[in-house]
């Protein structure tokens, strides 16, 4: 492997966090949350102060990072997996290579200290995703007992070895943000950094990289495995001497034995997956996988608008139904909702389509009529507005 390939293989992943060239500033907001909306819906006659008094909490100022703050950044498996596996493995593989960026061995950090500081970060991260980790330096100093410079150096190591991404770099609050903070009884002077904790990526997936995954001959942590030979280490030269596999893959590859995808169902699924109003979990499967469930709706003339209207009507208030943000079995879920709907000839979006068709015909009639304005009012104007019927003009006493 050349020097260029070795450097490219060392890069854990493309950094998607906040950088000096691509800073993320965010914007402060004091919008009331979901709890306020629930209490306000249950008490429609009360004002905001009465609702806040009933909630027992005050509005607080928060920092909104934007929709694309976590774009391209993975999540962790669990907090225990990240602390006991991801951090030690990434430390063993990349620490010696990032040491020059830290200033040499005198500015390094041990694995024990790094693990302890990483565990303090994991406590403040979201339990399911590892996101929204925003502990302050004072809080980390209180938990770990280390100094400020040690914690900053540990954060830098976590970023360089590819197990943490700083999506927002801490900054002081602006004058407008300070005034808004004082209105909600918040005396903080700045915003803390926001991190995402995730597992390392051992393969560089950037464009143009053809380097395969590393196959270490020893244990990732540097110790010898219990078995005599690692499963990733070649034990002979048999694989290098053979020019091709002993068996042709095409002769024993198992083919698809299920039913063929329905053409109309595949077309409907393809258009449904491309619709921007379609939930994200529908794109987890290909149109061929959705075709069998959508075959009958497609035969009845359903469109992607009907499917989204079906999901919307299924979760309306009062129906007692709900759909998870990321359902476990989306195909089975949609099949159950279609069965619950019943008659497929009754399209959910039929009324909306008819209303749009009527509005389109009205716009066409107004555009073709020369006896009314663009709003449909008859010309010339009089003291009382008269709607035009868009009838053809009377000629010679006949219409």
VENNOR-V703802 format. One record per residue. N is the residue number from 0. RES is the residue in three letters. PSI is psi in whole degrees, -180 to 180 (none if undefined). OMEGA is omega in radians with two decimals (none if undefined). Layout:
n=N res=RES psi=PSI omega=OMEGA
n=N res=RES psi=PSI omega=OMEGA
//
This chain:
n=0 res=UNK psi=134 omega=-3.11
n=1 res=UNK psi=172 omega=3.14
n=2 res=UNK psi=-36 omega=3.13
n=3 res=UNK psi=-43 omega=3.14
n=4 res=UNK psi=-37 omega=-3.14
n=5 res=UNK psi=-39 omega=3.09
n=6 res=UNK psi=-40 omega=-3.14
n=7 res=UNK psi=-37 omega=3.13
n=8 res=UNK psi=-22 omega=-3.13
n=9 res=UNK psi=-31 omega=-3.07
n=10 res=UNK psi=116 omega=-3.08
n=11 res=UNK psi=-46 omega=-3.12
n=12 res=UNK psi=162 omega=3.05
n=13 res=UNK psi=127 omega=-3.06
n=14 res=UNK psi=124 omega=-3.09
n=15 res=UNK psi=11 omega=-3.10
n=16 res=UNK psi=-165 omega=-3.13
n=17 res=UNK psi=130 omega=-3.14
n=18 res=UNK psi=165 omega=3.08
n=19 res=UNK psi=-32 omega=3.11
n=20 res=UNK psi=-28 omega=3.12
n=21 res=UNK psi=69 omega=-3.11
n=22 res=UNK psi=152 omega=3.06
n=23 res=UNK psi=118 omega=-3.05
n=24 res=UNK psi=-38 omega=-3.10
n=25 res=UNK psi=172 omega=3.08
n=26 res=UNK psi=142 omega=-3.10
n=27 res=UNK psi=148 omega=3.13
n=28 res=UNK psi=145 omega=3.07
n=29 res=UNK psi=25 omega=-3.13
n=30 res=UNK psi=142 omega=-3.14
n=31 res=UNK psi=146 omega=-3.02
n=32 res=UNK psi=-162 omega=-3.05
n=33 res=UNK psi=-35 omega=-3.13
n=34 res=UNK psi=-40 omega=3.11
n=35 res=UNK psi=-40 omega=3.14
n=36 res=UNK psi=-38 omega=3.14
n=37 res=UNK psi=-45 omega=-3.13
n=38 res=UNK psi=-39 omega=3.13
n=39 res=UNK psi=-35 omega=3.11
n=40 res=UNK psi=-34 omega=3.12
n=41 res=UNK psi=-20 omega=3.13
n=42 res=UNK psi=78 omega=-3.03
n=43 res=UNK psi=-20 omega=-3.06
n=44 res=UNK psi=-4 omega=-3.05
n=45 res=UNK psi=152 omega=3.12
n=46 res=UNK psi=-178 omega=-3.05
n=47 res=UNK psi=-39 omega=-3.12
n=48 res=UNK psi=-39 omega=3.12
n=49 res=UNK psi=-37 omega=3.12
n=50 res=UNK psi=-42 omega=3.10
n=51 res=UNK psi=-38 omega=3.10
n=52 res=UNK psi=-36 omega=3.12
n=53 res=UNK psi=-34 omega=3.10
n=54 res=UNK psi=-30 omega=-3.12
n=55 res=UNK psi=3 omega=3.13
n=56 res=UNK psi=159 omega=3.11
n=57 res=UNK psi=160 omega=3.00
n=58 res=UNK psi=146 omega=3.13
n=59 res=UNK psi=155 omega=3.13
n=60 res=UNK psi=142 omega=-3.12
n=61 res=UNK psi=163 omega=-3.12
n=62 res=UNK psi=119 omega=3.11
n=63 res=UNK psi=121 omega=-3.09
n=64 res=UNK psi=-11 omega=-3.12
n=65 res=UNK psi=166 omega=-3.07
n=66 res=UNK psi=-34 omega=-3.05
n=67 res=UNK psi=22 omega=-3.10
n=68 res=UNK psi=-36 omega=-3.09
n=69 res=UNK psi=18 omega=-3.13
n=70 res=UNK psi=132 omega=3.11
n=71 res=UNK psi=6 omega=-3.12
n=72 res=UNK psi=125 omega=-3.12
n=73 res=UNK psi=180 omega=3.09
n=74 res=UNK psi=166 omega=3.06
n=75 res=UNK psi=166 omega=3.04
n=76 res=UNK psi=-64 omega=3.02
n=77 res=UNK psi=166 omega=3.11
n=78 res=UNK psi=-37 omega=3.13
n=79 res=UNK psi=-41 omega=3.10
n=80 res=UNK psi=-38 omega=-3.12
n=81 res=UNK psi=-39 omega=-3.09
n=82 res=UNK psi=-43 omega=-3.00
n=83 res=UNK psi=-17 omega=-3.11
n=84 res=UNK psi=-54 omega=-3.01
n=85 res=UNK psi=-49 omega=-3.10
n=86 res=UNK psi=-48 omega=3.13
n=87 res=UNK psi=-40 omega=-3.13
n=88 res=UNK psi=-46 omega=3.11
n=89 res=UNK psi=-36 omega=3.11
n=90 res=UNK psi=-43 omega=-3.12
n=91 res=UNK psi=-31 omega=-3.06
n=92 res=UNK psi=-36 omega=-2.95
n=93 res=UNK psi=-8 omega=-2.99
n=94 res=UNK psi=-43 omega=-3.12
n=95 res=UNK psi=-25 omega=-3.12
n=96 res=UNK psi=-28 omega=3.13
n=97 res=UNK psi=-5 omega=-3.09
n=98 res=UNK psi=-40 omega=3.07
n=99 res=UNK psi=-30 omega=3.12
n=100 res=UNK psi=-20 omega=3.11
n=101 res=UNK psi=-11 omega=-3.12
n=102 res=UNK psi=16 omega=3.13
n=103 res=UNK psi=-178 omega=-3.08
n=104 res=UNK psi=-25 omega=3.13
n=105 res=UNK psi=-21 omega=3.12
n=106 res=UNK psi=17 omega=-3.13
n=107 res=UNK psi=-175 omega=-3.13
n=108 res=UNK psi=142 omega=-3.11
n=109 res=UNK psi=163 omega=3.14
n=110 res=UNK psi=-35 omega=-3.13
n=111 res=UNK psi=-45 omega=3.13
n=112 res=UNK psi=-42 omega=3.13
n=113 res=UNK psi=-41 omega=-3.14
n=114 res=UNK psi=-39 omega=-3.14
n=115 res=UNK psi=-43 omega=3.12
n=116 res=UNK psi=-36 omega=3.08
n=117 res=UNK psi=-39 omega=3.10
n=118 res=UNK psi=-36 omega=3.09
n=119 res=UNK psi=-34 omega=3.06
n=120 res=UNK psi=-39 omega=-3.09
n=121 res=UNK psi=-28 omega=3.12
n=122 res=UNK psi=-32 omega=-3.07
n=123 res=UNK psi=0 omega=-3.14
n=124 res=UNK psi=163 omega=3.07
n=125 res=UNK psi=134 omega=-2.99
n=126 res=UNK psi=-35 omega=-3.06
n=127 res=UNK psi=-36 omega=-2.98
n=128 res=UNK psi=-22 omega=-3.04
n=129 res=UNK psi=8 omega=-3.12
n=130 res=UNK psi=177 omega=3.05
n=131 res=UNK psi=43 omega=3.09
n=132 res=UNK psi=106 omega=-3.05
n=133 res=UNK psi=53 omega=3.06
n=134 res=UNK psi=146 omega=3.10
n=135 res=UNK psi=164 omega=3.11
n=136 res=UNK psi=-38 omega=3.12
n=137 res=UNK psi=-39 omega=3.12
n=138 res=UNK psi=-42 omega=3.13
n=139 res=UNK psi=-37 omega=3.08
n=140 res=UNK psi=-39 omega=3.12
n=141 res=UNK psi=-37 omega=-3.09
n=142 res=UNK psi=-48 omega=-3.01
n=143 res=UNK psi=-31 omega=-3.08
n=144 res=UNK psi=2 omega=3.11
n=145 res=UNK psi=165 omega=-3.12
n=146 res=UNK psi=173 omega=-3.10
n=147 res=UNK psi=-42 omega=-3.12
n=148 res=UNK psi=-36 omega=3.11
n=149 res=UNK psi=-41 omega=-3.14
n=150 res=UNK psi=-39 omega=3.10
n=151 res=UNK psi=-38 omega=3.10
n=152 res=UNK psi=-36 omega=3.08
n=153 res=UNK psi=-39 omega=3.09
n=154 res=UNK psi=-39 omega=3.11
n=155 res=UNK psi=-39 omega=3.11
n=156 res=UNK psi=-42 omega=3.13
n=157 res=UNK psi=-36 omega=3.11
n=158 res=UNK psi=-41 omega=-3.06
n=159 res=UNK psi=-33 omega=3.14
n=160 res=UNK psi=-2 omega=2.99
n=161 res=UNK psi=27 omega=3.11
n=162 res=UNK psi=2 omega=3.11
n=163 res=UNK psi=146 omega=3.11
n=164 res=UNK psi=128 omega=3.12
n=165 res=UNK psi=99 omega=-3.11
n=166 res=UNK psi=-20 omega=3.11
n=167 res=UNK psi=126 omega=3.11
n=168 res=UNK psi=132 omega=-3.08
n=169 res=UNK psi=147 omega=-3.11
n=170 res=UNK psi=159 omega=3.04
n=171 res=UNK psi=156 omega=3.12
n=172 res=UNK psi=144 omega=3.12
n=173 res=UNK psi=174 omega=-3.13
n=174 res=UNK psi=-42 omega=3.13
n=175 res=UNK psi=-41 omega=3.12
n=176 res=UNK psi=-35 omega=3.09
n=177 res=UNK psi=-43 omega=3.12
n=178 res=UNK psi=-41 omega=3.09
n=179 res=UNK psi=-35 omega=3.11
n=180 res=UNK psi=-40 omega=3.13
n=181 res=UNK psi=-30 omega=3.12
n=182 res=UNK psi=-27 omega=3.12
n=183 res=UNK psi=23 omega=3.06
n=184 res=UNK psi=39 omega=3.09
n=185 res=UNK psi=126 omega=-3.06
n=186 res=UNK psi=14 omega=-3.13
n=187 res=UNK psi=148 omega=-3.09
n=188 res=UNK psi=-15 omega=-3.10
n=189 res=UNK psi=-175 omega=3.12
n=190 res=UNK psi=137 omega=3.11
n=191 res=UNK psi=159 omega=3.11
n=192 res=UNK psi=147 omega=-3.14
n=193 res=UNK psi=127 omega=-3.10
n=194 res=UNK psi=157 omega=2.97
n=195 res=UNK psi=126 omega=3.14
n=196 res=UNK psi=126 omega=-3.05
n=197 res=UNK psi=169 omega=3.12
n=198 res=UNK psi=154 omega=3.14
n=199 res=UNK psi=152 omega=3.05
n=200 res=UNK psi=116 omega=-3.03
n=201 res=UNK psi=-6 omega=3.13
n=202 res=UNK psi=132 omega=3.09
n=203 res=UNK psi=115 omega=-3.07
n=204 res=UNK psi=19 omega=3.10
n=205 res=UNK psi=162 omega=-3.07
n=206 res=UNK psi=136 omega=3.09
n=207 res=UNK psi=-4 omega=-3.14
n=208 res=UNK psi=125 omega=-3.13
n=209 res=UNK psi=13 omega=-3.12
n=210 res=UNK psi=131 omega=-3.12
n=211 res=UNK psi=176 omega=3.13
n=212 res=UNK psi=143 omega=3.14
n=213 res=UNK psi=140 omega=3.11
n=214 res=UNK psi=87 omega=-3.08
n=215 res=UNK psi=143 omega=3.10
n=216 res=UNK psi=-15 omega=3.12
n=217 res=UNK psi=-179 omega=3.13
n=218 res=UNK psi=145 omega=-3.11
n=219 res=UNK psi=-29 omega=-3.12
n=220 res=UNK psi=1 omega=3.06
n=221 res=UNK psi=-9 omega=-3.13
n=222 res=UNK psi=159 omega=-3.13
n=223 res=UNK psi=141 omega=3.10
n=224 res=UNK psi=162 omega=-3.12
n=225 res=UNK psi=-34 omega=3.14
n=226 res=UNK psi=162 omega=-3.11
n=227 res=UNK psi=-42 omega=-3.14
n=228 res=UNK psi=135 omega=3.10
n=229 res=UNK psi=149 omega=-3.14
n=230 res=UNK psi=-15 omega=3.13
n=231 res=UNK psi=2 omega=-3.10
n=232 res=UNK psi=128 omega=3.11
n=233 res=UNK psi=137 omega=-3.12
n=234 res=UNK psi=-9 omega=3.14
n=235 res=UNK psi=180 omega=3.12
n=236 res=UNK psi=18 omega=-3.09
n=237 res=UNK psi=-40 omega=-3.12
n=238 res=UNK psi=-29 omega=-3.14
n=239 res=UNK psi=-25 omega=-3.07
n=240 res=UNK psi=-25 omega=-3.10
n=241 res=UNK psi=135 omega=-3.11
n=242 res=UNK psi=-26 omega=-3.14
n=243 res=UNK psi=168 omega=-3.12
n=244 res=UNK psi=155 omega=-3.09
n=245 res=UNK psi=-21 omega=-3.09
n=246 res=UNK psi=135 omega=3.12
n=247 res=UNK psi=129 omega=-3.05
n=248 res=UNK psi=-32 omega=-3.09
n=249 res=UNK psi=-20 omega=-3.09
n=250 res=UNK psi=-22 omega=-3.10
n=251 res=UNK psi=3 omega=3.13
n=252 res=UNK psi=128 omega=-3.10
n=253 res=UNK psi=129 omega=-3.13
n=254 res=UNK psi=172 omega=3.14
n=255 res=UNK psi=123 omega=-3.08
n=256 res=UNK psi=-2 omega=-3.11
n=257 res=UNK psi=-177 omega=3.14
n=258 res=UNK psi=154 omega=3.12
n=259 res=UNK psi=146 omega=3.13
n=260 res=UNK psi=140 omega=3.11
n=261 res=UNK psi=133 omega=-3.06
n=262 res=UNK psi=-47 omega=3.13
n=263 res=UNK psi=-39 omega=3.09
n=264 res=UNK psi=-37 omega=3.10
n=265 res=UNK psi=-41 omega=3.12
n=266 res=UNK psi=-43 omega=3.11
n=267 res=UNK psi=-41 omega=3.13
n=268 res=UNK psi=-39 omega=3.13
n=269 res=UNK psi=-44 omega=3.12
n=270 res=UNK psi=-33 omega=3.12
n=271 res=UNK psi=-40 omega=3.14
n=272 res=UNK psi=-26 omega=3.14
n=273 res=UNK psi=-14 omega=-3.13
n=274 res=UNK psi=131 omega=-3.12
n=275 res=UNK psi=-20 omega=3.13
n=276 res=UNK psi=-4 omega=3.14
n=277 res=UNK psi=138 omega=3.11
n=278 res=UNK psi=154 omega=-3.05
n=279 res=UNK psi=-29 omega=-3.09
n=280 res=UNK psi=-15 omega=3.10
n=281 res=UNK psi=-21 omega=-3.13
n=282 res=UNK psi=3 omega=3.10
n=283 res=UNK psi=-20 omega=-3.11
n=284 res=UNK psi=155 omega=-3.13
n=285 res=UNK psi=163 omega=3.07
n=286 res=UNK psi=-32 omega=3.11
n=287 res=UNK psi=-35 omega=3.12
n=288 res=UNK psi=-32 omega=3.12
n=289 res=UNK psi=-14 omega=-2.96
n=290 res=UNK psi=-37 omega=-3.08
n=291 res=UNK psi=-35 omega=3.13
n=292 res=UNK psi=-34 omega=-3.08
n=293 res=UNK psi=9 omega=-3.12
n=294 res=UNK psi=-50 omega=-3.12
n=295 res=UNK psi=-44 omega=3.06
n=296 res=UNK psi=-37 omega=3.12
n=297 res=UNK psi=-34 omega=3.11
n=298 res=UNK psi=-26 omega=3.11
n=299 res=UNK psi=10 omega=3.07
n=300 res=UNK psi=23 omega=3.14
n=301 res=UNK psi=153 omega=3.07
n=302 res=UNK psi=176 omega=3.11
n=303 res=UNK psi=-28 omega=3.08
n=304 res=UNK psi=-35 omega=3.09
n=305 res=UNK psi=-41 omega=-3.13
n=306 res=UNK psi=-44 omega=3.12
n=307 res=UNK psi=-36 omega=3.06
n=308 res=UNK psi=-35 omega=3.09
n=309 res=UNK psi=-44 omega=3.11
n=310 res=UNK psi=-37 omega=3.13
n=311 res=UNK psi=-45 omega=3.13
n=312 res=UNK psi=-30 omega=-3.12
n=313 res=UNK psi=-29 omega=-3.09
n=314 res=UNK psi=17 omega=3.10
n=315 res=UNK psi=152 omega=3.12
n=316 res=UNK psi=133 omega=-3.11
n=317 res=UNK psi=-19 omega=3.11
n=318 res=UNK psi=-21 omega=3.14
n=319 res=UNK psi=17 omega=-3.13
n=320 res=UNK psi=154 omega=3.08
n=321 res=UNK psi=158 omega=3.14
n=322 res=UNK psi=130 omega=3.14
n=323 res=UNK psi=157 omega=3.12
n=324 res=UNK psi=-35 omega=3.13
n=325 res=UNK psi=80 omega=-3.07
n=326 res=UNK psi=153 omega=-3.08
n=327 res=UNK psi=-40 omega=-3.14
n=328 res=UNK psi=85 omega=-3.06
n=329 res=UNK psi=-37 omega=-3.10
n=330 res=UNK psi=-46 omega=3.09
n=331 res=UNK psi=-35 omega=3.10
n=332 res=UNK psi=-47 omega=3.13
n=333 res=UNK psi=-36 omega=3.09
n=334 res=UNK psi=-41 omega=3.10
n=335 res=UNK psi=-37 omega=3.12
n=336 res=UNK psi=-38 omega=3.08
n=337 res=UNK psi=-38 omega=3.09
n=338 res=UNK psi=-38 omega=3.10
n=339 res=UNK psi=-31 omega=3.13
n=340 res=UNK psi=-38 omega=3.08
n=341 res=UNK psi=-113 omega=-3.04
n=342 res=UNK psi=115 omega=-3.14
n=343 res=UNK psi=-16 omega=3.07
n=344 res=UNK psi=-20 omega=3.10
n=345 res=UNK psi=92 omega=-3.09
n=346 res=UNK psi=133 omega=-3.10
n=347 res=UNK psi=-32 omega=-3.08
n=348 res=UNK psi=18 omega=-3.11
n=349 res=UNK psi=-41 omega=-3.13
n=350 res=UNK psi=-42 omega=3.12
n=351 res=UNK psi=-40 omega=3.11
n=352 res=UNK psi=-41 omega=3.12
n=353 res=UNK psi=-39 omega=3.11
n=354 res=UNK psi=-41 omega=3.11
n=355 res=UNK psi=-39 omega=3.11
n=356 res=UNK psi=-40 omega=3.11
n=357 res=UNK psi=-41 omega=3.11
n=358 res=UNK psi=-36 omega=3.11
n=359 res=UNK psi=-42 omega=3.10
n=360 res=UNK psi=-37 omega=3.12
n=361 res=UNK psi=-41 omega=3.12
n=362 res=UNK psi=-39 omega=3.11
n=363 res=UNK psi=-41 omega=3.14
n=364 res=UNK psi=-39 omega=3.13
n=365 res=UNK psi=-40 omega=-3.14
n=366 res=UNK psi=-32 omega=-3.11
n=367 res=UNK psi=-13 omega=-3.09
n=368 res=UNK psi=135 omega=3.14
n=369 res=UNK psi=9 omega=-3.13
n=370 res=UNK psi=14 omega=3.12
n=371 res=UNK psi=164 omega=3.12
n=372 res=UNK psi=-173 omega=-3.08
n=373 res=UNK psi=-13 omega=3.10
n=374 res=UNK psi=-4 omega=3.12
n=375 res=UNK psi=8 omega=3.12
n=376 res=UNK psi=138 omega=-3.07
n=377 res=UNK psi=144 omega=3.09
n=378 res=UNK psi=146 omega=-0.07
n=379 res=UNK psi=162 omega=-3.12
n=380 res=UNK psi=147 omega=3.10
n=381 res=UNK psi=-177 omega=3.14
n=382 res=UNK psi=-33 omega=3.10
n=383 res=UNK psi=131 omega=-3.12
n=384 res=UNK psi=136 omega=-3.14
n=385 res=UNK psi=131 omega=3.10
n=386 res=UNK psi=139 omega=-3.14
n=387 res=UNK psi=139 omega=3.11
n=388 res=UNK psi=-1 omega=3.09
n=389 res=UNK psi=27 omega=3.10
n=390 res=UNK psi=152 omega=3.12
n=391 res=UNK psi=148 omega=-3.10
n=392 res=UNK psi=152 omega=-3.14
n=393 res=UNK psi=129 omega=3.14
n=394 res=UNK psi=119 omega=3.08
n=395 res=UNK psi=32 omega=3.11
n=396 res=UNK psi=0 omega=3.09
n=397 res=UNK psi=147 omega=-3.14
n=398 res=UNK psi=none omega=none
//
